Amino acid sequence: MKRVLIVGCPGAGKSTFARKLQKRTGLPLHYLDRLWWKPDRTVVSREEFDEALALLLEEGRWIIDGNFLRTMEPRIRACDTVIFLDYPQELCLNSAEARIGTARPDLPWVETEMDPEFRDWILNFEREQKPEILRLLQNYSEGREIHIFRSREEGNSWLKEETMFTVRKTTKEDLPVVLEMYRTAREFMKANGNPSQWGDGRPSDAAIIKDIETGTSYSVVSVDSEGRETIEAEFSLWTGEDPDPNYARIDGAWLAPGPYGVIHKVATGGRRNGAAKFAMEWCETQIDNLRIDTHADNIPMQKLIEKMGYTYCGIVTVDDGTLRYAYQKLLRK
């Protein structure tokens, strides 16, 4: 879940839901009303709106809150997840009336009364907007997660129970948890036919600390409904023209030269599935030329790398003199 679209009748609570989801995922949140409306209650031109929206859709990670049926199809094509708050009309009307006089982050002014045209939009949503939304969701259901919630209880339950990851930089305060995670990863490797890759205590504590100090170490964390974090995976992302000198020589050929990013030291705690995949997906939002290597005996990582669409490029030699399978992925060819 990297590009999320939230739609529904006005008054359903899309913006509130979006803020809760943003808190759980760390995804940037954008309100379409903020793109369309000016503080003086005038609007931008369609051309300005469409241009701003097109730039937003090119970004790799976002939550977009709003209907704007005219532009819904390109937004659905660009997203990987749609959440449709299909709540009862009476609830939406009552909620819209209750928020009058309240400052809202999704609107650049404070409503002082229920606008008759806005009220009619809520009353006509079921007939005029909902059928087209459902048609679009059906047409673009393949390859996307579609969630339709018909009550606030359903939506809040999903927010509470769904496993959601976000990425942040690792801090020195995380070090005890991180070191234990790497210890657990070494034991897993040994137990699954890969005793030598990290068997000698690699990566060293010093190398892990160095990445934290240089800001290249990252944690995949799960966030519960109360905002409490649990570290689920660790990895490093180095970027630059030639961030890993070991990659300067390869028995084979890279797909393209730098600048590139290299993913190193991927480890998980084994508590939740999908954390390593999420880490690699997140890296794709940071740079469009990525490299990674792994040991010949690390079959699980090889399978994940290949599943993520990387191309095998050859053999590289790492610091300790051992060989690694090397891969590359170009997101823009």
Beta strands, then each sheet from edge to edge (+ up, - down):
strand 1: 3-8
strand 2: 29-31
strand 3: 62-65
strand 4: 81-85
strand 5: 145-149
strand 6: 165-169
strand 7: 217-223
strand 8: 229-240
strand 9: 251-252
strand 10: 260-268
strand 11: 289-294
strand 12: 311-317
strand 13: 323-330
sheet 1: 2+ 3+ 1+ 4+ 5+
sheet 2: 6+ 7- 8+ 10- 11- 13+ 12- 9+
end
